[in-house]
Amino acid sequence: MSRLISDKYRQVQQEYLERFERLRANEEELNRIFIDIYGLRGELTPEVAEKDVTVYRIIDAPDPEQRKMAYVLSRRDEIVSLISYMVGCMLGRYSPYVEGLLFAGGRWDAGEITGRIAAGARECDFYDEAVGLFLPDGDGIVPITDDEYFPDDIVARTVEFVRKVYGPETLEENLKFIADSLGNKGDSSREVIRNYYLTDFYKDHLKTYQKRPIYWQFDSGRQNGFKCLMYLHRYDRDTVGRVRTDYVHEIQERLRTQLEDAQKSAEGDQGRARMNAARRAQKLEKQLIEVNKYEEVVHHFADMRLPLDLDDGVKVNYAKLSEMLTKIK
């Protein structure tokens, strides 16, 4: 069994194509039957245009005309869908070892959840006990920053998912396929994936869920000083407090330390190294200012300990915390 994401992608692409061709052939055969019944030969043709076949195809890089078709997906679309699933596994909505939803509300019991995952893993042919289980994040909060400041950093967790689900021997090849499919900037696969999370993931998530997101993004602002994802169904009245004390305070300290180091380098280094250090110091200073302001907002909401009623719907609940979250236009 192949452990390459590229092979899985090609397999799905072929299945979609076969379904498309089968439906198209069936529709054309029906057209021929009705043309014969009603004596319409010479007036109508049985052929069905690609755009009129109402089943999806996956085209690696659709051209502008194909993009206008309602049932065309790209390679990037499929990888974005995979990443969305990975994030769901990080936050506890899904598990690669459990069919369907893992958790969609109620009381989060970490022991019970781990037990279900372990039981499911024993039935999976891809599970390798030596590599270990991929488990949901303990507090249901996954940070997104422009460097790996936290143990549960979202890129580190993405790499962990790919390693444990697809195997360590294909890790780098799989990360490269993901990065190449996304097309974001970066000098390495991990950097490309990080830039995707920083700039595009939440836009894609909002599009998928039609601006009713199930993962909510805490967001300090345009400087990308701090972001993190939270799964709506794991929210409780202390979630914002945990974001503040375990993440915002930590990133403030990390940024201060990084800024001091960059400023020393800008003063002591020479030539290009000095210029790079000065630019980095300027960036870090802006991020720290942004995060310091953001901490005041988060502090206010942490003290309020607001409850959410899921029966009110995403739109109403999102508005309650919107000052801390990525704005939905």
N, C-alpha and C positions, 0 to 999 in steps of 0.2 A: 504493500500500500504506500503510495507516494505521500511524503510529508511536506511537499512544496505547495505553497499557496498558489503559485502560478499554474500548477497542474489542476488544482481544485477549481480555479477560475476557468480554465479552458474546458473542463468537464461541464461546469454549469452553463458556460456559453454555448457549448454544443447541444446540451439538453434544451435550452431555450430555442436554438435555431431549428432543431427537429420538431419541436412543438409548433413553431411558427410555420414551417413548411407543411406540416400535417394539416393545420387549420386552413391554410391558404388553398391546399389541394382539395380539401373537403368543400370549401366554399365555391371553388371553381367547378367542381363536379355538380354541385347543386345548381349552379347557374346554367350549366349545359342541359341538365334535365328540364329546367323550366323553359329554357329557350326552345327546346324540342317540343315540349308540351304545347306551348303557345305559338309555335311557328314563327319565331322571331329571328331565325338565322338571317344574317345579312344586315340586320338592324342593331343587334346587340352582340357583344363578345363576352365569353365567360371569364376572361382574365380579371383578376383582382389586384388592384394596386397595393404596393407595400404599405402605404399609409392607411389603408382601409382594413388591414388585418389586425384585429383587436387582441393581440397577445404580444408580450414583450420579447424583444431581441436585445442582445448585448453586442454592441459594436465598439471595438477598442477605442476609436476616436471618431465619433460621428461628425460628418461634415455639417455645415450650417442648415442644409435642407433636411437632413436626417434628424437633426436636433429639434426641428419643428414638429416632428411626428410625436404623437402622444405616447407611443409604446416602444420607444428606443431608450436603452440605457447604455452608459459608457463604462469602460473599465474603471474609471475613477468613481463612478456611482457605486459600483459593486464593492470597491475597497472602502469607500465612505460607510457603506452599510455594515461591512465587517468591523470597522473601527467603532461604530455605534454599538454593535453587539459587544465588543471588548469592554467598552465603557460600562455597559449594562452589567457585565460580569464583575467588573471592579466594584460597582456600587451595590450589587446584590440583587438586581432585578432578574438576571439570568445566571446560569452556570453552564459551562461547556459539558458538564457531566449529567445534567438534569434536563429532561425534555420539557419544553414550555417554560412558563414563568417559575422562577425560584421563590420570589417574594413580591407581593403586590399589596401590602398593607397589613395592619394588625401589629402585634408585639414582636419585635425583632429578638429572637432567641439565638444567640451565636452558636451555642452548643447544638441545638436542634438543626440549625442550618448546616453546620459543618458535618453533622451526622448524615444528613440527606445527601450532601455532596459526596462524601466518602462512599456511601452505599451506591450511588450512581456511578462513581468512577470505576468501581469494581466490575461493572458491566460494560465499560467502554474499552474497545480494542486499542485506542490510542493512548490510554493512561499508562504512564511509566512510573512505577512506585519509586524508582531511584531518583527521578526528576522531581516528583512531589506533586501535590494538588495546587491548583490555582484557586485561591479562596477570596471571597469579597473583602473589601476594606473594612477594618474593624470599626471605625467610627462613621463610615458612610460619607466621608469627605475626601476628595482626591484633588490635591493642589496642581495648578498649572502655572509654571513660572518659566522665565527664559533661561534658567540654569537649574541644575538638579540640587535644590536646597533641602528636600525632604526625602525620607526613606520611601514614602508612598507617592513620590513624584509620578505624574501621569505617564511620562515616557518610560520611566523605569518599570512601571506596572505593565505597559504595553509590551515591552521587551520580555518581561516575565511571562505574560500570556502566550506570546508566540513561541517562546522556548519550551514551556510546559505542555502546550497543546500540540504543537507541530514538531517538537523535538529539538534538542540543542545542536544536532549535527547540521540542521538546515537553517539555523537562526539567521545568520547574516544574509543568506540568499533571500530568505523570506522578508526580512526588513527592507532589503533593497527593492524587492518587487512592490512592497507597500509604498515606499518613498517615491519610486518612479511613477507609480500610478497616481499619486497625489499631485505631483508636479510643483510642490512648493519650493521656496528657496532653501539652500543649505548645502554645506560642504560634505555632509555625511548623511547616511540614512536616518540616524537618530535626530540630527539637527533638522532635517526636512520634516520629520514627524512632529517634532516639537513646534516648529513654526506653523504647522497645520493646526495643532491644538490651540496655539495662541491666537491665530487670526481667523480660521475658517470653520473649526469644528462646530462652534455654537450656531453660526449662521446655517450650516447644513442641518443641524438638529432642529432648529426652529422651522426650517423649510419642510423637513420630514413630518414634523408633528403640527404643521399648520399653525404655528405661533402659540401652541398649547404644550410647552415643553414638559417632559417628565423628569429631565435632569435640569437643575437650575444652576446658573453660573454666577457666583459671587465675583464682582469685578471692580477693581480699584480705579480703573480708568485707562486712558489712551497710552500711557507709558508702560503698560503691562507689568506694573509693579507686583501685583498679586491677583491671581484668579484661582478659583477652585470650583469643583462640581459637587453637587449634592443631589441625591435621589429623593424626589418629593415624598415617596411613600416611607422613607426612613426618617423624615423630619420629626423632631420633637421640640419642646419648648427650650431645650438646652443646646440645640444645634448651633445657633448663632454664637452662643457663649464659647462653644468648642472651637468654632472657626476663629474667634478672636484670640483666645488664650493659646491654642495649640498651633495656630498657623499665622495669623496676622502679627502677633507679637514676635514669633520666631523669624518671620521674614524681615521685620524691622531690624532685628539684631543682625541678621545675616547681611542685609544691605549696608548697615553701618560699618561692619567689619570689612566688607568688600570695598566700600568707598574709601575707607582709611588706607587700605592697601594700594588702591589705584592712585590716590593722591600722593603717597610716598613714592610710587614708581614714577609718577609724572614729574616729581621734583628731582629724583635721583638718576633716572635713566637718560639715555642720549638718543638722538636721532628718531627713527621710526618708532622704536619702542616707547619713547617718551610721548610721542604724538598719540599712539594707540592708547596709552594709559590715561592721557588727558581726556580723550574722547570717552573712554569707559567711565572715568570719574564723573564726567558731565552727565552721562546717561544714568548712572547710579544715583546721583544727587536728585535728579528729576523723579526717579522712581521712589526714592525715600520720602521726598516731599509729598508725593501722591499717596503713598501708603500711610504716612502719618495722618493725613487728612481723612483717609478712609477709615482708619482705626477709630476716629471719633464717631463716625456714623455707625460702625459696627458695635461700638461700645453702647451707644444709645439703644439699639435694637436688642442687644444681649441683655441689658437690664430690663427691658420690657417683657421678655420671654413670651412672645406672642404665640398663641395656639393657632393651628390651621384646621379647618374643617374641610376634608376632601370632598364632601357632598356639595360644597359651594362652587367647585370647579376650579380649573387652573387660573383662569383670568382673574377671578376675585382674589384668590389666595396670592397670586404673584404680585398683585398690586400692594398687598400688605407689606411686602419686603422689598419692593421695587427699588428703593433708594440704594440698596446694597448690590443689586443684581444688574446684569447686562440689560440695557434698555431694549424693549421690544417695540419697534415702530408700528 
